[in-house]
Amino acid sequence: MKYHLIHLMPRENRNFCFIDDEPEGIGIKSYKLGKGLPLGSDYPPNARVFMTDRHKGIQVSDLIENACNLLIISKRVKEVIERVNKAPTEYLPLSIYNHKKRAASTDYFIINPLGTFDCLNLETSDIVYHNDKVVDVRNLVLDPQKLENAPHLFRVQEDSYTYIISEQLRQELRTLDPLPTNFFITELEQVPSHTRPTSSTV
């Protein structure tokens, strides 16, 4: 099956809004949103974010671009993801406020796939290490042998701020009318590793 990288900042249409900050009230717990850790009761009720003043776009799109590497999705896209993807995932309700501090929409969600998935071909991916720790993944190449039990939406083990969807989920999203706005993906290359993996984690 094909898998696709979601672009969180496509910047194709500058009329769409942009978010700079995590929802108010999360505080130091915001790191959980980037690591795929459950927030549970740490997520504030009536969570909201504000359109940044440094970008003038005011339109809300199906994928909201942001500087926090969050997957902020409209309700209609969320419903498709929730129906297809059965892996452990938090769907955190979110309101978006405009530059005048007025509610632009209350029908958004932060999608938080829990955990990460071991999916990369470490031999062919372009990964930067420092003291044996991953500091950057410049190019992702998937290992098809590791994808046998992959969810339809997941985070990459070596880069938890990277989100990947399956071809099946892509096809389901394409049934929406109109098609999701500001939702850009790139098909990822797949190259088998020399050795077969013994396990993977979600």
N, C-alpha and C positions, 0 to 999 in steps of 0.2 A: 504493500500500500504506500501511496505517496504521503509525505508530510510537509507541512508548510510553516514557515516562520511568520509570525505576526509583526508588522511594523508599527511600533507605538507612536512614532513621530514621522508620519509620511510627509507632512507639510506640503501637500498637493494643492490644498485650497485654503488660502489665508483668511477666508471668511468664516471658517470654523473656529470655535473658541479654543483656548489653550489654558491649562491649569498648571500652576507652579507648585502648589503645596498639598500635602496630605490633608484629609479631613480634620476639622477642628476637634480637639478633645482627645486625640490619640496619644499625643505626646511622645514619650520615649518608646512606646510600644509600636511605633510606626515601622520599625525594622522588621516586624513579623510579616508585614505585607510584601516585603521584598524577598523573604526567605522561605515563603510557603508554610509559615507556622500559623496555627489557628489563633484567631483573636478572641472568639467567643464573647464573653461579657466585657472584654477590654474595648470592644468596638462601641463607640458612643451612639446613643439613640439620636435620631434625627440628624445624622451625620450630613455635613454639607461641605462643599468646596466652592471657591470663587474664581471666576475668570480673571486671568492676570491682566494688569494694565499695560504690560509691555507688548502685548499682542492685542490688536483691536478687533479681531474676529468675535462675533457674537452668536453665530449659529451653532446649535448643538447637533452633533453628528452621531452616528451609531457607535463609533469609537472616538472617545474624547482624548485628544493628544495631551500629554502632560510631561512634566519634568521629573516625575517621581518613579517612572518605570512601572506604573500601575496599569492594570487592564481594566479600564473604565468603559462600560458597555451599556447600551440602551436596553430597556426592558425586553423589547422584541427579540434582540439578539441573545440576551441572557436566557430567554425561554427556550430557544433552540439549543443552546449549549447545554442547559440543564436537562433537556430531554434526551440528548444523544450521549453526553458524557456522564458516565456512572462512577467515575473515580472520585475519591474524597475531595470535595471542593466547597469553599465558603462563597456564598452569594450575599454580599454586604450592601444593603440599600444605601443610596446616596442621592442627595439633591445638589443641583448645580445652580449657583447664583451668578448673575451677570455683573457687569462693571458698576452698576448702580446699586448693588447689594440687594437686588430683587430676584426672587426665584425664577429661573428660566425653565427648569424642569425638575420634577421630583421622581422621575421614572428611570433612574440610572442605578447601576450596581458596580461595585468593585468585585471582579472575579478573582478569587484567591485559590488556585489549585494547590492543594496541600502536599508538601513534600516535593521531591525532585525525582527525575527519572534518568537512569544511566542509559544514554542513547547514542553517544558520540563515538566515532572512530577516532581514537586518540592519536593514531599514527598519521592520519591525513588531515585532521582538523588543524587549524592554525591557532595554537594555544600558547599564551605567554605565561611562564612560570617564574616565581621568585621564591627561593628557599623551598622548593618542591610544592609550593602552593600556587593555585591558579589565580592570576591577577587580571587576565583578559582573554576572551575568546574572540578572535578576529574573524574567523571563518569556521562555520559549523559544517561538518560532514557526518552524516548519520551512518551508523552500523546497522544494516538490515537484520542481522542476527539478534541484535538487542531489542528490536522493535516488535517481536512476536507478541508480547503482552502489553504493548504500549497503550495508555489511555488515549481518548480522542482529544484531550487537551492536557498538556503537561509542561512543567518547567524543566530546563536542562540542568543536570546534576552539577556541571562545571560552571554554570552561570544561571542562577535562580531567577534573574531578572529577564530571562528570555523565555518566551511562550511559543509553543508549537501546537498546531492542530492537525488532525488527520484529514485525509482526502474525503472520508465520509462526512465529517463535520463540515468541511468546506462545501460539499454538495448540498447538504441540508440548509446551510446559510444562503445558498444561491436560490433556494425556492422562495425566499422572502420577496415580497413585492411592495414597494420598490426594493432593489438590492441594497444591502447595508452600505451606508455612506462612510467614507473615510476609513474603510476597512481594507487595507492592502496587505497582501501576503506574497511570499516568495517560496517556490518549491525548493526543498533542500536536497542536495546530492546525497546519494547513498552508496557507500563502498564497504564491502565486507572486510572485517579485520582478519588477521592471519590466524588468530586463535578464537575459539568460540567462548563467549562469556559464561560463567558459572551461575551468575545471579544478577538480578536488577532490583532496584528499589523504587518505590513510589512515595 
